[in-house]
Amino acid sequence: MNRDEIYRRLNDVFRDVFGDGGISVNDHTTAADIDGWDSLRHITLLAAIEDEFDIEFSMGLTVRMKNVGEMADFIEEETR
């Protein structure tokens, strides 16, 4: 799966989880950039991403990821 496809699908997930059709994430997007992205919403978001891409984030990875780009990197690796 290429990066453009990953971001198309990630944007759909983010829009659904946050209820905001205007969200557009990129490599540098962090929780500070999106209203309502708190720890509880983060769990919901990760579960939705796991479902969308049929992957599983480890606990260690979830706390190490600093931005959406790192999420996309992991998804890219897992979906090759």
mmCIF file of the N, C-alpha and C atoms, coordinates in Angstrom:
data_MODEL
# 
_entry.id   MODEL 
# 
loop_
_atom_site.group_PDB 
_atom_site.id 
_atom_site.type_symbol 
_atom_site.label_atom_id 
_atom_site.label_alt_id 
_atom_site.label_comp_id 
_atom_site.label_asym_id 
_atom_site.label_entity_id 
_atom_site.label_seq_id 
_atom_site.pdbx_PDB_ins_code 
_atom_site.Cartn_x 
_atom_site.Cartn_y 
_atom_site.Cartn_z 
_atom_site.occupancy 
_atom_site.B_iso_or_equiv 
_atom_site.pdbx_formal_charge 
_atom_site.auth_seq_id 
_atom_site.auth_comp_id 
_atom_site.auth_asym_id 
_atom_site.auth_atom_id 
_atom_site.pdbx_PDB_model_num 
ATOM 1   N N  . MET A 1 1  ? 0.857   -1.173 0.000  1.00 0.00 ? 1  MET A N  1 
ATOM 2   C CA . MET A 1 1  ? 0.000   0.000  0.000  1.00 0.00 ? 1  MET A CA 1 
ATOM 3   C C  . MET A 1 1  ? 0.903   1.236  0.000  1.00 0.00 ? 1  MET A C  1 
ATOM 4   N N  . ASN A 1 2  ? 0.583   2.185  -0.854 1.00 0.00 ? 2  ASN A N  1 
ATOM 5   C CA . ASN A 1 2  ? 1.431   3.377  -0.931 1.00 0.00 ? 2  ASN A CA 1 
ATOM 6   C C  . ASN A 1 2  ? 0.999   4.430  0.100  1.00 0.00 ? 2  ASN A C  1 
ATOM 7   N N  . ARG A 1 3  ? 1.855   5.390  0.287  1.00 0.00 ? 3  ARG A N  1 
ATOM 8   C CA . ARG A 1 3  ? 1.649   6.420  1.307  1.00 0.00 ? 3  ARG A CA 1 
ATOM 9   C C  . ARG A 1 3  ? 0.369   7.233  1.069  1.00 0.00 ? 3  ARG A C  1 
ATOM 10  N N  . ASP A 1 4  ? 0.073   7.535  -0.191 1.00 0.00 ? 4  ASP A N  1 
ATOM 11  C CA . ASP A 1 4  ? -1.146  8.290  -0.503 1.00 0.00 ? 4  ASP A CA 1 
ATOM 12  C C  . ASP A 1 4  ? -2.392  7.526  -0.075 1.00 0.00 ? 4  ASP A C  1 
ATOM 13  N N  . GLU A 1 5  ? -2.429  6.236  -0.344 1.00 0.00 ? 5  GLU A N  1 
ATOM 14  C CA . GLU A 1 5  ? -3.569  5.404  0.059  1.00 0.00 ? 5  GLU A CA 1 
ATOM 15  C C  . GLU A 1 5  ? -3.678  5.335  1.580  1.00 0.00 ? 5  GLU A C  1 
ATOM 16  N N  . ILE A 1 6  ? -2.542  5.208  2.247  1.00 0.00 ? 6  ILE A N  1 
ATOM 17  C CA . ILE A 1 6  ? -2.547  5.180  3.716  1.00 0.00 ? 6  ILE A CA 1 
ATOM 18  C C  . ILE A 1 6  ? -3.153  6.473  4.252  1.00 0.00 ? 6  ILE A C  1 
ATOM 19  N N  . TYR A 1 7  ? -2.728  7.605  3.722  1.00 0.00 ? 7  TYR A N  1 
ATOM 20  C CA . TYR A 1 7  ? -3.244  8.880  4.219  1.00 0.00 ? 7  TYR A CA 1 
ATOM 21  C C  . TYR A 1 7  ? -4.708  9.106  3.846  1.00 0.00 ? 7  TYR A C  1 
ATOM 22  N N  . ARG A 1 8  ? -5.129  8.621  2.698  1.00 0.00 ? 8  ARG A N  1 
ATOM 23  C CA . ARG A 1 8  ? -6.547  8.730  2.343  1.00 0.00 ? 8  ARG A CA 1 
ATOM 24  C C  . ARG A 1 8  ? -7.395  7.988  3.386  1.00 0.00 ? 8  ARG A C  1 
ATOM 25  N N  . ARG A 1 9  ? -6.962  6.787  3.718  1.00 0.00 ? 9  ARG A N  1 
ATOM 26  C CA . ARG A 1 9  ? -7.706  5.981  4.689  1.00 0.00 ? 9  ARG A CA 1 
ATOM 27  C C  . ARG A 1 9  ? -7.561  6.529  6.105  1.00 0.00 ? 9  ARG A C  1 
ATOM 28  N N  . LEU A 1 10 ? -6.361  6.999  6.467  1.00 0.00 ? 10 LEU A N  1 
ATOM 29  C CA . LEU A 1 10 ? -6.177  7.596  7.795  1.00 0.00 ? 10 LEU A CA 1 
ATOM 30  C C  . LEU A 1 10 ? -7.067  8.822  7.965  1.00 0.00 ? 10 LEU A C  1 
ATOM 31  N N  . ASN A 1 11 ? -7.135  9.661  6.950  1.00 0.00 ? 11 ASN A N  1 
ATOM 32  C CA . ASN A 1 11 ? -7.987  10.845 7.038  1.00 0.00 ? 11 ASN A CA 1 
ATOM 33  C C  . ASN A 1 11 ? -9.442  10.452 7.268  1.00 0.00 ? 11 ASN A C  1 
ATOM 34  N N  . ASP A 1 12 ? -9.905  9.420  6.588  1.00 0.00 ? 12 ASP A N  1 
ATOM 35  C CA . ASP A 1 12 ? -11.274 8.936  6.802  1.00 0.00 ? 12 ASP A CA 1 
ATOM 36  C C  . ASP A 1 12 ? -11.485 8.493  8.243  1.00 0.00 ? 12 ASP A C  1 
ATOM 37  N N  . VAL A 1 13 ? -10.511 7.769  8.791  1.00 0.00 ? 13 VAL A N  1 
ATOM 38  C CA . VAL A 1 13 ? -10.622 7.295  10.180 1.00 0.00 ? 13 VAL A CA 1 
ATOM 39  C C  . VAL A 1 13 ? -10.631 8.480  11.137 1.00 0.00 ? 13 VAL A C  1 
ATOM 40  N N  . PHE A 1 14 ? -9.720  9.405  10.972 1.00 0.00 ? 14 PHE A N  1 
ATOM 41  C CA . PHE A 1 14 ? -9.667  10.575 11.845 1.00 0.00 ? 14 PHE A CA 1 
ATOM 42  C C  . PHE A 1 14 ? -10.972 11.367 11.778 1.00 0.00 ? 14 PHE A C  1 
ATOM 43  N N  . ARG A 1 15 ? -11.489 11.571 10.583 1.00 0.00 ? 15 ARG A N  1 
ATOM 44  C CA . ARG A 1 15 ? -12.736 12.321 10.426 1.00 0.00 ? 15 ARG A CA 1 
ATOM 45  C C  . ARG A 1 15 ? -13.883 11.636 11.135 1.00 0.00 ? 15 ARG A C  1 
ATOM 46  N N  . ASP A 1 16 ? -13.923 10.311 11.044 1.00 0.00 ? 16 ASP A N  1 
ATOM 47  C CA . ASP A 1 16 ? -14.977 9.544  11.700 1.00 0.00 ? 16 ASP A CA 1 
ATOM 48  C C  . ASP A 1 16 ? -14.832 9.590  13.221 1.00 0.00 ? 16 ASP A C  1 
ATOM 49  N N  . VAL A 1 17 ? -13.643 9.324  13.728 1.00 0.00 ? 17 VAL A N  1 
ATOM 50  C CA . VAL A 1 17 ? -13.412 9.277  15.180 1.00 0.00 ? 17 VAL A CA 1 
ATOM 51  C C  . VAL A 1 17 ? -13.654 10.634 15.834 1.00 0.00 ? 17 VAL A C  1 
ATOM 52  N N  . PHE A 1 18 ? -13.226 11.705 15.181 1.00 0.00 ? 18 PHE A N  1 
ATOM 53  C CA . PHE A 1 18 ? -13.361 13.035 15.765 1.00 0.00 ? 18 PHE A CA 1 
ATOM 54  C C  . PHE A 1 18 ? -14.621 13.772 15.305 1.00 0.00 ? 18 PHE A C  1 
ATOM 55  N N  . GLY A 1 19 ? -15.391 13.158 14.419 1.00 0.00 ? 19 GLY A N  1 
ATOM 56  C CA . GLY A 1 19 ? -16.632 13.774 13.956 1.00 0.00 ? 19 GLY A CA 1 
ATOM 57  C C  . GLY A 1 19 ? -16.420 15.102 13.259 1.00 0.00 ? 19 GLY A C  1 
ATOM 58  N N  . ASP A 1 20 ? -15.328 15.198 12.509 1.00 0.00 ? 20 ASP A N  1 
ATOM 59  C CA . ASP A 1 20 ? -14.975 16.453 11.842 1.00 0.00 ? 20 ASP A CA 1 
ATOM 60  C C  . ASP A 1 20 ? -14.520 16.151 10.417 1.00 0.00 ? 20 ASP A C  1 
ATOM 61  N N  . GLY A 1 21 ? -15.391 16.416 9.468  1.00 0.00 ? 21 GLY A N  1 
ATOM 62  C CA . GLY A 1 21 ? -15.082 16.152 8.068  1.00 0.00 ? 21 GLY A CA 1 
ATOM 63  C C  . GLY A 1 21 ? -13.985 17.013 7.485  1.00 0.00 ? 21 GLY A C  1 
ATOM 64  N N  . GLY A 1 22 ? -13.525 18.014 8.218  1.00 0.00 ? 22 GLY A N  1 
ATOM 65  C CA . GLY A 1 22 ? -12.486 18.907 7.725  1.00 0.00 ? 22 GLY A CA 1 
ATOM 66  C C  . GLY A 1 22 ? -11.077 18.518 8.137  1.00 0.00 ? 22 GLY A C  1 
ATOM 67  N N  . ILE A 1 23 ? -10.954 17.474 8.939  1.00 0.00 ? 23 ILE A N  1 
ATOM 68  C CA . ILE A 1 23 ? -9.616  17.063 9.392  1.00 0.00 ? 23 ILE A CA 1 
ATOM 69  C C  . ILE A 1 23 ? -8.818  16.534 8.211  1.00 0.00 ? 23 ILE A C  1 
ATOM 70  N N  . SER A 1 24 ? -7.559  16.967 8.154  1.00 0.00 ? 24 SER A N  1 
ATOM 71  C CA . SER A 1 24 ? -6.620  16.454 7.167  1.00 0.00 ? 24 SER A CA 1 
ATOM 72  C C  . SER A 1 24 ? -5.275  16.292 7.866  1.00 0.00 ? 24 SER A C  1 
ATOM 73  N N  . VAL A 1 25 ? -4.864  15.045 8.061  1.00 0.00 ? 25 VAL A N  1 
ATOM 74  C CA . VAL A 1 25 ? -3.617  14.780 8.778  1.00 0.00 ? 25 VAL A CA 1 
ATOM 75  C C  . VAL A 1 25 ? -2.470  14.595 7.798  1.00 0.00 ? 25 VAL A C  1 
ATOM 76  N N  . ASN A 1 26 ? -1.256  14.814 8.301  1.00 0.00 ? 26 ASN A N  1 
ATOM 77  C CA . ASN A 1 26 ? -0.049  14.611 7.509  1.00 0.00 ? 26 ASN A CA 1 
ATOM 78  C C  . ASN A 1 26 ? 1.042   14.078 8.433  1.00 0.00 ? 26 ASN A C  1 
ATOM 79  N N  . ASP A 1 27 ? 2.242   13.935 7.920  1.00 0.00 ? 27 ASP A N  1 
ATOM 80  C CA . ASP A 1 27 ? 3.345   13.355 8.697  1.00 0.00 ? 27 ASP A CA 1 
ATOM 81  C C  . ASP A 1 27 ? 3.609   14.092 10.006 1.00 0.00 ? 27 ASP A C  1 
ATOM 82  N N  . HIS A 1 28 ? 3.336   15.363 10.057 1.00 0.00 ? 28 HIS A N  1 
ATOM 83  C CA . HIS A 1 28 ? 3.697   16.176 11.216 1.00 0.00 ? 28 HIS A CA 1 
ATOM 84  C C  . HIS A 1 28 ? 2.550   16.406 12.195 1.00 0.00 ? 28 HIS A C  1 
ATOM 85  N N  . THR A 1 29 ? 1.354   15.902 11.898 1.00 0.00 ? 29 THR A N  1 
ATOM 86  C CA . THR A 1 29 ? 0.194   16.106 12.762 1.00 0.00 ? 29 THR A CA 1 
ATOM 87  C C  . THR A 1 29 ? 0.396   15.401 14.102 1.00 0.00 ? 29 THR A C  1 
ATOM 88  N N  . THR A 1 30 ? 0.091   16.119 15.192 1.00 0.00 ? 30 THR A N  1 
ATOM 89  C CA . THR A 1 30 ? 0.165   15.557 16.542 1.00 0.00 ? 30 THR A CA 1 
ATOM 90  C C  . THR A 1 30 ? -1.180  15.791 17.242 1.00 0.00 ? 30 THR A C  1 
ATOM 91  N N  . ALA A 1 31 ? -1.312  15.224 18.418 1.00 0.00 ? 31 ALA A N  1 
ATOM 92  C CA . ALA A 1 31 ? -2.535  15.397 19.201 1.00 0.00 ? 31 ALA A CA 1 
ATOM 93  C C  . ALA A 1 31 ? -2.821  16.870 19.466 1.00 0.00 ? 31 ALA A C  1 
ATOM 94  N N  . ALA A 1 32 ? -1.792  17.672 19.611 1.00 0.00 ? 32 ALA A N  1 
ATOM 95  C CA . ALA A 1 32 ? -1.972  19.103 19.877 1.00 0.00 ? 32 ALA A CA 1 
ATOM 96  C C  . ALA A 1 32 ? -2.643  19.827 18.709 1.00 0.00 ? 32 ALA A C  1 
ATOM 97  N N  . ASP A 1 33 ? -2.612  19.227 17.527 1.00 0.00 ? 33 ASP A N  1 
ATOM 98  C CA . ASP A 1 33 ? -3.175  19.866 16.338 1.00 0.00 ? 33 ASP A CA 1 
ATOM 99  C C  . ASP A 1 33 ? -4.668  19.610 16.146 1.00 0.00 ? 33 ASP A C  1 
ATOM 100 N N  . ILE A 1 34 ? -5.226  18.662 16.896 1.00 0.00 ? 34 ILE A N  1 
ATOM 101 C CA . ILE A 1 34 ? -6.620  18.265 16.673 1.00 0.00 ? 34 ILE A CA 1 
ATOM 102 C C  . ILE A 1 34 ? -7.412  18.418 17.961 1.00 0.00 ? 34 ILE A C  1 
ATOM 103 N N  . ASP A 1 35 ? -8.454  19.251 17.912 1.00 0.00 ? 35 ASP A N  1 
ATOM 104 C CA . ASP A 1 35 ? -9.321  19.458 19.070 1.00 0.00 ? 35 ASP A CA 1 
ATOM 105 C C  . ASP A 1 35 ? -9.944  18.137 19.509 1.00 0.00 ? 35 ASP A C  1 
ATOM 106 N N  . GLY A 1 36 ? -9.878  17.869 20.797 1.00 0.00 ? 36 GLY A N  1 
ATOM 107 C CA . GLY A 1 36 ? -10.505 16.682 21.352 1.00 0.00 ? 36 GLY A CA 1 
ATOM 108 C C  . GLY A 1 36 ? -9.641  15.440 21.349 1.00 0.00 ? 36 GLY A C  1 
ATOM 109 N N  . TRP A 1 37 ? -8.405  15.560 20.877 1.00 0.00 ? 37 TRP A N  1 
ATOM 110 C CA . TRP A 1 37 ? -7.528  14.382 20.858 1.00 0.00 ? 37 TRP A CA 1 
ATOM 111 C C  . TRP A 1 37 ? -6.889  14.255 22.240 1.00 0.00 ? 37 TRP A C  1 
ATOM 112 N N  . ASP A 1 38 ? -7.597  13.567 23.123 1.00 0.00 ? 38 ASP A N  1 
ATOM 113 C CA . ASP A 1 38 ? -7.100  13.314 24.465 1.00 0.00 ? 38 ASP A CA 1 
ATOM 114 C C  . ASP A 1 38 ? -6.773  11.826 24.597 1.00 0.00 ? 38 ASP A C  1 
ATOM 115 N N  . SER A 1 39 ? -6.423  11.391 25.796 1.00 0.00 ? 39 SER A N  1 
ATOM 116 C CA . SER A 1 39 ? -5.987  10.002 25.978 1.00 0.00 ? 39 SER A CA 1 
ATOM 117 C C  . SER A 1 39 ? -7.098  8.998  25.676 1.00 0.00 ? 39 SER A C  1 
ATOM 118 N N  . LEU A 1 40 ? -8.324  9.315  26.032 1.00 0.00 ? 40 LEU A N  1 
ATOM 119 C CA . LEU A 1 40 ? -9.422  8.392  25.740 1.00 0.00 ? 40 LEU A CA 1 
ATOM 120 C C  . LEU A 1 40 ? -9.714  8.337  24.245 1.00 0.00 ? 40 LEU A C  1 
ATOM 121 N N  . ARG A 1 41 ? -9.713  9.473  23.610 1.00 0.00 ? 41 ARG A N  1 
ATOM 122 C CA . ARG A 1 41 ? -9.945  9.499  22.157 1.00 0.00 ? 41 ARG A CA 1 
ATOM 123 C C  . ARG A 1 41 ? -8.797  8.813  21.427 1.00 0.00 ? 41 ARG A C  1 
ATOM 124 N N  . HIS A 1 42 ? -7.600  8.882  21.987 1.00 0.00 ? 42 HIS A N  1 
ATOM 125 C CA . HIS A 1 42 ? -6.436  8.228  21.390 1.00 0.00 ? 42 HIS A CA 1 
ATOM 126 C C  . HIS A 1 42 ? -6.655  6.715  21.324 1.00 0.00 ? 42 HIS A C  1 
ATOM 127 N N  . ILE A 1 43 ? -7.200  6.151  22.384 1.00 0.00 ? 43 ILE A N  1 
ATOM 128 C CA . ILE A 1 43 ? -7.474  4.711  22.414 1.00 0.00 ? 43 ILE A CA 1 
ATOM 129 C C  . ILE A 1 43 ? -8.502  4.355  21.335 1.00 0.00 ? 43 ILE A C  1 
ATOM 130 N N  . THR A 1 44 ? -9.551  5.150  21.235 1.00 0.00 ? 44 THR A N  1 
ATOM 131 C CA . THR A 1 44 ? -10.575 4.931  20.210 1.00 0.00 ? 44 THR A CA 1 
ATOM 132 C C  . THR A 1 44 ? -9.977  5.036  18.814 1.00 0.00 ? 44 THR A C  1 
ATOM 133 N N  . LEU A 1 45 ? -9.127  6.035  18.625 1.00 0.00 ? 45 LEU A N  1 
ATOM 134 C CA . LEU A 1 45 ? -8.481  6.249  17.333 1.00 0.00 ? 45 LEU A CA 1 
ATOM 135 C C  . LEU A 1 45 ? -7.605  5.055  16.955 1.00 0.00 ? 45 LEU A C  1 
ATOM 136 N N  . LEU A 1 46 ? -6.777  4.600  17.888 1.00 0.00 ? 46 LEU A N  1 
ATOM 137 C CA . LEU A 1 46 ? -5.896  3.471  17.586 1.00 0.00 ? 46 LEU A CA 1 
ATOM 138 C C  . LEU A 1 46 ? -6.695  2.221  17.251 1.00 0.00 ? 46 LEU A C  1 
ATOM 139 N N  . ALA A 1 47 ? -7.770  1.970  17.979 1.00 0.00 ? 47 ALA A N  1 
ATOM 140 C CA . ALA A 1 47 ? -8.618  0.802  17.696 1.00 0.00 ? 47 ALA A CA 1 
ATOM 141 C C  . ALA A 1 47 ? -9.231  0.914  16.301 1.00 0.00 ? 47 ALA A C  1 
ATOM 142 N N  . ALA A 1 48 ? -9.667  2.117  15.928 1.00 0.00 ? 48 ALA A N  1 
ATOM 143 C CA . ALA A 1 48 ? -10.258 2.319  14.606 1.00 0.00 ? 48 ALA A CA 1 
ATOM 144 C C  . ALA A 1 48 ? -9.218  2.133  13.502 1.00 0.00 ? 48 ALA A C  1 
ATOM 145 N N  . ILE A 1 49 ? -8.001  2.596  13.740 1.00 0.00 ? 49 ILE A N  1 
ATOM 146 C CA . ILE A 1 49 ? -6.919  2.420  12.760 1.00 0.00 ? 49 ILE A CA 1 
ATOM 147 C C  . ILE A 1 49 ? -6.566  0.942  12.630 1.00 0.00 ? 49 ILE A C  1 
ATOM 148 N N  . GLU A 1 50 ? -6.493  0.243  13.756 1.00 0.00 ? 50 GLU A N  1 
ATOM 149 C CA . GLU A 1 50 ? -6.217  -1.193 13.716 1.00 0.00 ? 50 GLU A CA 1 
ATOM 150 C C  . GLU A 1 50 ? -7.273  -1.920 12.883 1.00 0.00 ? 50 GLU A C  1 
ATOM 151 N N  . ASP A 1 51 ? -8.534  -1.577 13.095 1.00 0.00 ? 51 ASP A N  1 
ATOM 152 C CA . ASP A 1 51 ? -9.614  -2.203 12.328 1.00 0.00 ? 51 ASP A CA 1 
ATOM 153 C C  . ASP A 1 51 ? -9.516  -1.870 10.843 1.00 0.00 ? 51 ASP A C  1 
ATOM 154 N N  . GLU A 1 52 ? -9.262  -0.612 10.537 1.00 0.00 ? 52 GLU A N  1 
ATOM 155 C CA . GLU A 1 52 ? -9.205  -0.169 9.141  1.00 0.00 ? 52 GLU A CA 1 
ATOM 156 C C  . GLU A 1 52 ? -8.094  -0.866 8.362  1.00 0.00 ? 52 GLU A C  1 
ATOM 157 N N  . PHE A 1 53 ? -6.935  -1.035 8.989  1.00 0.00 ? 53 PHE A N  1 
ATOM 158 C CA . PHE A 1 53 ? -5.775  -1.572 8.284  1.00 0.00 ? 53 PHE A CA 1 
ATOM 159 C C  . PHE A 1 53 ? -5.471  -3.026 8.633  1.00 0.00 ? 53 PHE A C  1 
ATOM 160 N N  . ASP A 1 54 ? -6.278  -3.620 9.512  1.00 0.00 ? 54 ASP A N  1 
ATOM 161 C CA . ASP A 1 54 ? -6.073  -5.000 9.957  1.00 0.00 ? 54 ASP A CA 1 
ATOM 162 C C  . ASP A 1 54 ? -4.649  -5.198 10.485 1.00 0.00 ? 54 ASP A C  1 
ATOM 163 N N  . ILE A 1 55 ? -4.283  -4.321 11.411 1.00 0.00 ? 55 ILE A N  1 
ATOM 164 C CA . ILE A 1 55 ? -2.972  -4.363 12.066 1.00 0.00 ? 55 ILE A CA 1 
ATOM 165 C C  . ILE A 1 55 ? -3.187  -4.296 13.564 1.00 0.00 ? 55 ILE A C  1 
ATOM 166 N N  . GLU A 1 56 ? -2.095  -4.425 14.308 1.00 0.00 ? 56 GLU A N  1 
ATOM 167 C CA . GLU A 1 56 ? -2.178  -4.303 15.764 1.00 0.00 ? 56 GLU A CA 1 
ATOM 168 C C  . GLU A 1 56 ? -0.972  -3.521 16.271 1.00 0.00 ? 56 GLU A C  1 
ATOM 169 N N  . PHE A 1 57 ? -1.249  -2.437 16.996 1.00 0.00 ? 57 PHE A N  1 
ATOM 170 C CA . PHE A 1 57 ? -0.193  -1.646 17.618 1.00 0.00 ? 57 PHE A CA 1 
ATOM 171 C C  . PHE A 1 57 ? 0.179   -2.292 18.952 1.00 0.00 ? 57 PHE A C  1 
ATOM 172 N N  . SER A 1 58 ? 1.469   -2.394 19.235 1.00 0.00 ? 58 SER A N  1 
ATOM 173 C CA . SER A 1 58 ? 1.892   -2.853 20.558 1.00 0.00 ? 58 SER A CA 1 
ATOM 174 C C  . SER A 1 58 ? 1.788   -1.675 21.527 1.00 0.00 ? 58 SER A C  1 
ATOM 175 N N  . MET A 1 59 ? 1.699   -1.974 22.808 1.00 0.00 ? 59 MET A N  1 
ATOM 176 C CA . MET A 1 59 ? 1.618   -0.916 23.820 1.00 0.00 ? 59 MET A CA 1 
ATOM 177 C C  . MET A 1 59 ? 2.859   -0.026 23.740 1.00 0.00 ? 59 MET A C  1 
ATOM 178 N N  . GLY A 1 60 ? 4.009   -0.621 23.579 1.00 0.00 ? 60 GLY A N  1 
ATOM 179 C CA . GLY A 1 60 ? 5.240   0.157  23.486 1.00 0.00 ? 60 GLY A CA 1 
ATOM 180 C C  . GLY A 1 60 ? 5.225   1.126  22.322 1.00 0.00 ? 60 GLY A C  1 
ATOM 181 N N  . LEU A 1 61 ? 4.728   0.669  21.189 1.00 0.00 ? 61 LEU A N  1 
ATOM 182 C CA . LEU A 1 61 ? 4.668   1.538  20.015 1.00 0.00 ? 61 LEU A CA 1 
ATOM 183 C C  . LEU A 1 61 ? 3.695   2.685  20.226 1.00 0.00 ? 61 LEU A C  1 
ATOM 184 N N  . THR A 1 62 ? 2.574   2.418  20.860 1.00 0.00 ? 62 THR A N  1 
ATOM 185 C CA . THR A 1 62 ? 1.572   3.474  21.042 1.00 0.00 ? 62 THR A CA 1 
ATOM 186 C C  . THR A 1 62 ? 2.103   4.623  21.884 1.00 0.00 ? 62 THR A C  1 
ATOM 187 N N  . VAL A 1 63 ? 2.988   4.341  22.812 1.00 0.00 ? 63 VAL A N  1 
ATOM 188 C CA . VAL A 1 63 ? 3.524   5.430  23.637 1.00 0.00 ? 63 VAL A CA 1 
ATOM 189 C C  . VAL A 1 63 ? 4.746   6.094  23.002 1.00 0.00 ? 63 VAL A C  1 
ATOM 190 N N  . ARG A 1 64 ? 5.389   5.418  22.044 1.00 0.00 ? 64 ARG A N  1 
ATOM 191 C CA . ARG A 1 64 ? 6.569   5.987  21.381 1.00 0.00 ? 64 ARG A CA 1 
ATOM 192 C C  . ARG A 1 64 ? 6.222   6.863  20.185 1.00 0.00 ? 64 ARG A C  1 
ATOM 193 N N  . MET A 1 65 ? 5.070   6.633  19.548 1.00 0.00 ? 65 MET A N  1 
ATOM 194 C CA . MET A 1 65 ? 4.718   7.399  18.354 1.00 0.00 ? 65 MET A CA 1 
ATOM 195 C C  . MET A 1 65 ? 4.506   8.868  18.722 1.00 0.00 ? 65 MET A C  1 
ATOM 196 N N  . LYS A 1 66 ? 5.188   9.741  18.015 1.00 0.00 ? 66 LYS A N  1 
ATOM 197 C CA . LYS A 1 66 ? 5.121   11.170 18.320 1.00 0.00 ? 66 LYS A CA 1 
ATOM 198 C C  . LYS A 1 66 ? 4.237   11.956 17.356 1.00 0.00 ? 66 LYS A C  1 
ATOM 199 N N  . ASN A 1 67 ? 3.921   11.353 16.207 1.00 0.00 ? 67 ASN A N  1 
ATOM 200 C CA . ASN A 1 67 ? 3.092   12.060 15.226 1.00 0.00 ? 67 ASN A CA 1 
ATOM 201 C C  . ASN A 1 67 ? 2.442   11.060 14.277 1.00 0.00 ? 67 ASN A C  1 
ATOM 202 N N  . VAL A 1 68 ? 1.578   11.549 13.424 1.00 0.00 ? 68 VAL A N  1 
ATOM 203 C CA . VAL A 1 68 ? 0.856   10.680 12.492 1.00 0.00 ? 68 VAL A CA 1 
ATOM 204 C C  . VAL A 1 68 ? 1.819   10.055 11.484 1.00 0.00 ? 68 VAL A C  1 
ATOM 205 N N  . GLY A 1 69 ? 2.897   10.736 11.171 1.00 0.00 ? 69 GLY A N  1 
ATOM 206 C CA . GLY A 1 69 ? 3.889   10.170 10.256 1.00 0.00 ? 69 GLY A CA 1 
ATOM 207 C C  . GLY A 1 69 ? 4.451   8.861  10.771 1.00 0.00 ? 69 GLY A C  1 
ATOM 208 N N  . GLU A 1 70 ? 4.677   8.772  12.078 1.00 0.00 ? 70 GLU A N  1 
ATOM 209 C CA . GLU A 1 70 ? 5.181   7.529  12.646 1.00 0.00 ? 70 GLU A CA 1 
ATOM 210 C C  . GLU A 1 70 ? 4.116   6.433  12.588 1.00 0.00 ? 70 GLU A C  1 
ATOM 211 N N  . MET A 1 71 ? 2.848   6.810  12.726 1.00 0.00 ? 71 MET A N  1 
ATOM 212 C CA . MET A 1 71 ? 1.750   5.848  12.536 1.00 0.00 ? 71 MET A CA 1 
ATOM 213 C C  . MET A 1 71 ? 1.773   5.336  11.099 1.00 0.00 ? 71 MET A C  1 
ATOM 214 N N  . ALA A 1 72 ? 1.884   6.270  10.154 1.00 0.00 ? 72 ALA A N  1 
ATOM 215 C CA . ALA A 1 72 ? 1.885   5.902  8.735  1.00 0.00 ? 72 ALA A CA 1 
ATOM 216 C C  . ALA A 1 72 ? 3.082   5.010  8.402  1.00 0.00 ? 72 ALA A C  1 
ATOM 217 N N  . ASP A 1 73 ? 4.232   5.282  8.998  1.00 0.00 ? 73 ASP A N  1 
ATOM 218 C CA . ASP A 1 73 ? 5.415   4.437  8.785  1.00 0.00 ? 73 ASP A CA 1 
ATOM 219 C C  . ASP A 1 73 ? 5.125   3.002  9.215  1.00 0.00 ? 73 ASP A C  1 
ATOM 220 N N  . PHE A 1 74 ? 4.529   2.852  10.389 1.00 0.00 ? 74 PHE A N  1 
ATOM 221 C CA . PHE A 1 74 ? 4.212   1.520  10.903 1.00 0.00 ? 74 PHE A CA 1 
ATOM 222 C C  . PHE A 1 74 ? 3.195   0.825  10.003 1.00 0.00 ? 74 PHE A C  1 
ATOM 223 N N  . ILE A 1 75 ? 2.160   1.543  9.598  1.00 0.00 ? 75 ILE A N  1 
ATOM 224 C CA . ILE A 1 75 ? 1.138   0.961  8.728  1.00 0.00 ? 75 ILE A CA 1 
ATOM 225 C C  . ILE A 1 75 ? 1.765   0.521  7.410  1.00 0.00 ? 75 ILE A C  1 
ATOM 226 N N  . GLU A 1 76 ? 2.632   1.366  6.874  1.00 0.00 ? 76 GLU A N  1 
ATOM 227 C CA . GLU A 1 76 ? 3.303   1.033  5.614  1.00 0.00 ? 76 GLU A CA 1 
ATOM 228 C C  . GLU A 1 76 ? 4.107   -0.252 5.751  1.00 0.00 ? 76 GLU A C  1 
ATOM 229 N N  . GLU A 1 77 ? 4.834   -0.400 6.841  1.00 0.00 ? 77 GLU A N  1 
ATOM 230 C CA . GLU A 1 77 ? 5.623   -1.616 7.080  1.00 0.00 ? 77 GLU A CA 1 
ATOM 231 C C  . GLU A 1 77 ? 4.734   -2.843 7.221  1.00 0.00 ? 77 GLU A C  1 
ATOM 232 N N  . GLU A 1 78 ? 3.643   -2.687 7.959  1.00 0.00 ? 78 GLU A N  1 
ATOM 233 C CA . GLU A 1 78 ? 2.771   -3.822 8.264  1.00 0.00 ? 78 GLU A CA 1 
ATOM 234 C C  . GLU A 1 78 ? 1.910   -4.263 7.085  1.00 0.00 ? 78 GLU A C  1 
ATOM 235 N N  . THR A 1 79 ? 1.707   -3.394 6.106  1.00 0.00 ? 79 THR A N  1 
ATOM 236 C CA . THR A 1 79 ? 0.810   -3.725 5.002  1.00 0.00 ? 79 THR A CA 1 
ATOM 237 C C  . THR A 1 79 ? 1.559   -4.039 3.708  1.00 0.00 ? 79 THR A C  1 
ATOM 238 N N  . ARG A 1 80 ? 2.849   -4.256 3.804  1.00 0.00 ? 80 ARG A N  1 
ATOM 239 C CA . ARG A 1 80 ? 3.639   -4.620 2.603  1.00 0.00 ? 80 ARG A CA 1 
ATOM 240 C C  . ARG A 1 80 ? 3.363   -6.035 2.217  1.00 0.00 ? 80 ARG A C  1 
# 
